[in-house]
Amino acid sequence: MYGVRWEQQLFVASHTGGVLLGCIDRDTEFLAQNSVMDYSLLLGIDGGTLTLGIIDYIRTFTWDKKLEHLVKKNLGSGQPTVVSPDEYKRRFRAAMRKYFLRCVTPWDHLM
């Protein structure tokens, strides 16, 4: 399944989802603070075990990317495809909250 875009939501237990999204928030904050943008999430599922990590985090928001952003934004060609690290972080987090849905479990009251 190399290069397959996941189009379904994954339901995760409430506590697991909290841990997962907390990790994503911390990782994306670190990347944004270091001017990194344009990363992806690699996800693997094997026998009910979920393994994931952020990949492709090499591209930084350098002067050439800032210039590209300004030109595309000011030419009126719609939304710029290159966005700042903070905007990328916000979009990435929103997508993760859309893909990983936290489900209430019978033992949530114990957490």
C-alpha positions in Angstrom: 0.0 0.0 0.0 2.8 2.4 -0.7 1.6 6.0 -1.5 -2.0 5.3 -0.7 -4.0 8.2 0.7 -6.1 7.2 3.6 -9.7 8.4 3.1 -11.4 6.8 6.1 -11.5 7.9 9.6 -9.9 5.8 12.3 -11.7 5.3 15.6 -9.4 5.2 18.6 -10.2 4.8 22.3 -10.6 8.2 24.0 -7.4 7.9 26.1 -5.4 6.6 23.2 -6.6 9.4 21.0 -5.7 12.0 23.7 -2.2 10.6 23.8 -1.9 10.4 20.0 -3.1 13.9 19.4 -1.0 15.2 22.3 2.1 13.7 20.6 1.1 15.2 17.3 0.6 18.6 18.9 4.1 18.5 20.5 5.8 17.3 17.4 4.2 19.8 15.1 5.0 22.6 17.6 8.6 21.6 17.6 8.7 21.5 13.7 7.0 24.9 13.5 9.4 26.5 16.0 12.2 25.2 13.7 10.6 26.7 10.6 9.8 23.2 9.2 6.8 22.8 6.8 5.5 20.3 4.3 5.6 17.1 6.4 3.3 14.0 6.3 2.1 11.3 8.6 3.1 7.7 7.8 0.7 5.2 9.3 0.9 1.4 9.4 -1.7 -1.0 10.8 -0.6 -4.6 11.4 -2.9 -7.0 13.3 -4.6 -4.2 15.2 -1.4 -2.4 16.1 -1.1 1.2 15.0 2.3 2.5 14.2 2.8 6.0 13.0 5.3 8.8 12.6 5.8 12.2 11.0 8.0 12.0 7.9 9.3 14.2 5.1 10.2 17.0 7.5 13.2 18.3 5.6 11.7 21.4 3.9 12.1 24.6 5.9 10.4 27.9 5.3 13.3 29.7 3.7 13.4 33.0 1.8 12.6 31.3 -1.5 9.5 29.7 0.0 8.4 32.9 1.7 8.8 34.7 -1.7 6.7 31.9 -3.4 4.1 32.3 -0.8 3.8 36.1 -1.3 3.8 35.9 -5.1 1.0 33.3 -5.2 -1.0 35.1 -2.5 -0.8 38.5 -4.2 -1.4 37.3 -7.7 -4.9 36.3 -6.7 -4.5 32.7 -7.8 -6.4 31.4 -4.8 -4.9 30.0 -1.7 -1.1 29.8 -1.8 0.2 26.2 -1.9 3.2 27.2 0.2 2.2 28.3 3.7 4.1 29.3 6.8 5.1 26.7 9.4 2.5 27.9 11.8 -0.3 27.7 9.2 1.0 24.3 8.1 0.9 23.1 11.7 -2.7 24.3 12.1 -3.8 22.6 8.9 -2.0 19.4 9.9 -3.5 19.3 13.4 -7.0 19.9 12.0 -6.5 17.0 9.5 -5.3 14.7 12.3 -8.4 15.5 14.4 -10.5 14.7 11.4 -8.8 11.4 10.7 -8.4 10.1 14.3 -11.8 10.2 16.0 -11.8 9.6 19.7 -14.5 7.2 20.9 -15.9 6.9 24.3 -15.2 3.5 25.9 -16.8 1.8 28.9 -13.7 2.3 31.0 -13.2 6.1 30.3 -14.5 7.0 33.7 -11.5 5.2 35.2 -9.0 7.4 33.5 
